[in-house]
Amino acid sequence: MSAPTGSRARTRQAILDAAIEVLARNPAASLGDVADAADVGRTTLHRYFPERSDLIAALRAEANARLGRAGERARLGEGAGGAALVRLCQEYFDLGDLLSLLFLEQVEDETGACDDDFVAMVRRGHTDGSIDPELPPVWVQNLVWSQLYAGWSYQSEHGASRHDVLRLILRCVSGAVRPQP
């Protein structure tokens, strides 16, 4: 089946965007809640996603696409590894609802493995002295996810500004990966 175009593509994207917003805040929300937030009827939602599992699979694909675009914008292959890691955190920060949903729904990559570009960035950081060589790539990846999640939680619970939360995340990540004297 080919990808939807025109109004079908817009409706599908509206449902995905609504699902991200609704389910990130309440993972137990019904598909009816998602339909309401997308301003479509339940029948329309079910035409696109017959089961909750279909919607979750589409959200996984959406997350992979957005994460890929964020990685491209972060230019992981350029400059010092530590600087690229900071750029990646900045790009990922704005994916908060989607990534929070993935954590809650546990629909992230089941292997827990880093992609090749991330591994190369961390190893480059080991070589150029911007990332502690004792920190394996999977550890650095988990550190990034934990700090992002902590930042999104802090922003939500305390009403902190995007700017302040991102500054705190970047400070923590940069400090944690910096080689020890």
N, C-alpha and C positions, 0 to 999 in steps of 0.2 A: 504494500500500500504506500502511495506517495505521501509526502508531507502535505498537510493542509495549507491552502493559500487563501488570501483575501480575508473575508469575514470569518471563515472557519478557523483560520490561523489566529485571528484576533480573539475569538471566543475561547479557543483552547488556551491561549496565553493568559487571558483574563482569569480563567479557572485555575491555572497553575499559580498565578500571582496571588489570587485570593487564598488558595490552599496553603501557600507558604505563610502568609500572614496569619490566617486563622489557626492552623495546626501548630505553628511555632509557639503560639500563646496558649493553646489548649490542645494537646495531642489527642484528647478523647473527643474532640468536636466531631459532630456528625457531618456526613456528606451534604446534608441539608444546610448546615451552617456555612459550608464552603460555597454551595450554590447561592445562598443569600448574599454572601460577601462578594461573589462574582457578578451579582445581579442577573443570574440566569435561573431558570427553573430546574428542579431536580431531574426532570426528564432530559433536559439538555445536558446536564452534567453527566448523566448515565449514558448518554449517547457517545460522549467522549471517553468516559472512564466508567465502564460497567460495574466494576468492583473497586473497593478501597485499595486493594493491592495493585490495580492498574494505575490508579492515581499516584500511589507511592513509587511505583516503577517509573512513571513519567517525571516525578519529582527528582528521583535519583539521576535520570538522564539530564534534566534541567540543571541540577547541581554540578554534574560533571562538565557540562558545557560552560557554565558560568565560572567554575574553578579553572577550566582551561583558558578561558579568556582573561581571567585575573592573572594567571601565570604568565601569559603572553605580555600583558601590560606591565608586569613587574620586571620583565626582561631578566629572567633568572640567569642567563648566560653571560651577562655583562657585569663588569666591575668586580669588586671584592665580594666574596661570598656573604659576608656579614651585611654589606649594604644591600645586596639583592634580597636577603632574608627580611630586612626592614621594609623594602618595597613590597614584598609579598604580603607581609602582615598588613600594610596599608591597604592593599587591594582586597584582601580577604575580609577586612573589618567591615566593609560595606555590604558583605554577604551575610550579615548577622542572622537575620530571620531564617534564611535558607539553611545555613550551617547549624544553627541551633535546632531546627527541626530535624535535621539529619542525625544530630547527636541524640535527640529525644526518641526518634523513631528507630534508631540504630539501623539506618539504611546505608551507612557509609560503606566504603570498600571493606569487605569482610576480611581481607588478608592483612590489613593494617600496614601494608608495605608502602614505601615512598615511591613516587614515580622517578624515572631516570633523571629528569631535569632537576628535581629537588636534591637527589643524591649527589649529582654533579656539582650543584651549587654549594652544598655543605662541604664536600671534599675540597672544592676550590678554596673555601673559607679556611679549611684546615691548613692548606698549603700556603695561602697568602697571610696567615696569622690573624684573621679576623674572627674565626670560630675555633674554640678550644678543640684540639684534635682528640681529646678524650671523650668527646660527645659524638656518639654514632648518629647517623642521619635519622633513624627512627626516633631516637630520643629528642632530637631537635624538632622533628615534626610534632611529636606529642607535646612538647613544650609550647610550640606555637598554638596548637589547638587549645591547650589548657588556658593559656593567657588570653586568647581571643574570647573563649567562653567566660572567663572571669570578668573580662572587660564588658561584654554584653550584659552579663548579670548585674554588674555594678551600675552600668548606665540605666538599666531598667529599674532596679530597686532604689537607686539614690538620685535619679534624675540628673546625673552628671552630663555635661555637654559632650558631644561627639569628639570635639577637639581635645578636651581634657582626658577622656578615656583612651583615645588613641595614643596620646602622649605617654600615658602610664603604661600601656601595653608595650609600646616600642622601647621605653626605658627598661622595663622588666626583661623583655626578650633580649635586647642588646646586652644588658648586664649579665644575663644568665649564660649567654654563649661566648662572651669575651674570654679569651685565654687567661688563665690564672698565672700570676707572677711566680 
